[in-house]
Amino acid sequence: MTELVVEELEFMTKSKFSKIVESVVLEKNMSYIDAVIYVCELNNIEIEDSRKYISIVVKQKIEMEAMQLNFLERNGTLPIDWPFL
């Protein structure tokens, strides 16, 4: 099992966060939206601050879930600015 809580001396990175989220989705059978919230709560990360840790792949999976749940229009995107896009 992937370590779900990152030690205080370790820094959370986009890669670590994404691996933890993917692990939670598979192991706990959660949606990506719920997994991001769960990982944030375990690691004392404000949900608003999680956007800097969400990889493009996880973002796309969240968008797909949001469209399926009618939270987004079918061709809408999450309101997260990606400086490198």
C-alpha positions as CSV (number, residue, x, y, z in Angstrom):
1,M,0.0,0.0,0.0
2,T,1.3,3.4,-0.9
3,E,2.0,5.7,2.1
4,L,-1.1,7.9,2.4
5,V,0.4,10.5,4.7
6,V,3.6,12.3,3.8
7,E,5.9,12.9,6.8
8,E,6.3,16.6,7.9
9,L,9.9,16.6,6.8
10,E,9.1,15.4,3.3
11,F,7.6,17.8,0.8
12,M,4.5,16.9,-1.1
13,T,5.1,16.9,-4.9
14,K,2.8,16.6,-7.8
15,S,4.1,13.1,-8.5
16,K,3.6,11.9,-4.9
17,F,0.2,13.5,-4.6
18,S,-1.0,11.9,-7.9
19,K,0.4,8.4,-6.9
20,I,-1.4,8.7,-3.5
21,V,-4.7,9.7,-5.2
22,E,-4.4,6.9,-7.7
23,S,-3.7,4.4,-4.9
24,V,-6.7,5.6,-2.9
25,V,-9.0,5.3,-5.9
26,L,-7.9,1.7,-6.5
27,E,-7.7,0.5,-2.9
28,K,-10.7,2.3,-1.3
29,N,-12.8,2.2,-4.5
30,M,-13.4,6.0,-4.3
31,S,-14.0,8.5,-7.1
32,Y,-11.1,10.8,-8.0
33,I,-13.0,13.8,-6.6
34,D,-13.4,12.0,-3.2
35,A,-9.9,10.7,-3.3
36,V,-8.4,14.2,-3.7
37,I,-10.5,15.4,-0.7
38,Y,-9.5,12.3,1.4
39,V,-5.8,12.8,0.6
40,C,-6.0,16.5,1.4
41,E,-7.6,15.8,4.8
42,L,-5.0,13.1,5.7
43,N,-2.1,15.4,4.9
44,N,-3.6,18.7,6.3
45,I,-3.7,20.3,2.9
46,E,-6.4,22.9,2.2
47,I,-8.5,21.7,-0.7
48,E,-8.0,25.0,-2.4
49,D,-4.2,24.5,-2.3
50,S,-4.5,21.0,-3.8
51,R,-4.6,22.4,-7.4
52,K,-0.8,22.8,-7.4
53,Y,-0.5,19.1,-6.7
54,I,-3.0,17.7,-9.2
55,S,-1.4,16.3,-12.3
56,I,-2.8,16.7,-15.7
57,V,-3.9,13.0,-15.8
58,V,-5.7,13.3,-12.5
59,K,-7.3,16.6,-13.6
60,Q,-8.6,14.9,-16.7
61,K,-10.1,12.1,-14.7
62,I,-11.8,14.5,-12.4
63,E,-13.2,16.4,-15.3
64,M,-14.6,13.1,-16.8
65,E,-16.2,12.3,-13.4
66,A,-17.6,15.8,-13.1
67,M,-19.2,15.5,-16.6
68,Q,-20.7,12.2,-15.8
69,L,-22.2,13.7,-12.6
70,N,-23.4,16.7,-14.6
71,F,-21.2,19.1,-12.5
72,L,-19.6,20.3,-15.8
73,E,-21.0,20.7,-19.3
74,R,-19.8,18.0,-21.6
75,N,-17.2,20.3,-23.2
76,G,-16.5,22.3,-20.1
77,T,-13.2,22.3,-18.2
78,L,-12.3,22.7,-14.5
79,P,-11.6,26.3,-13.5
80,I,-8.0,25.5,-12.7
81,D,-5.3,27.6,-14.4
82,W,-2.4,25.6,-15.6
83,P,0.6,27.9,-16.1
84,F,2.3,25.3,-18.3
85,L,-0.6,24.7,-20.7
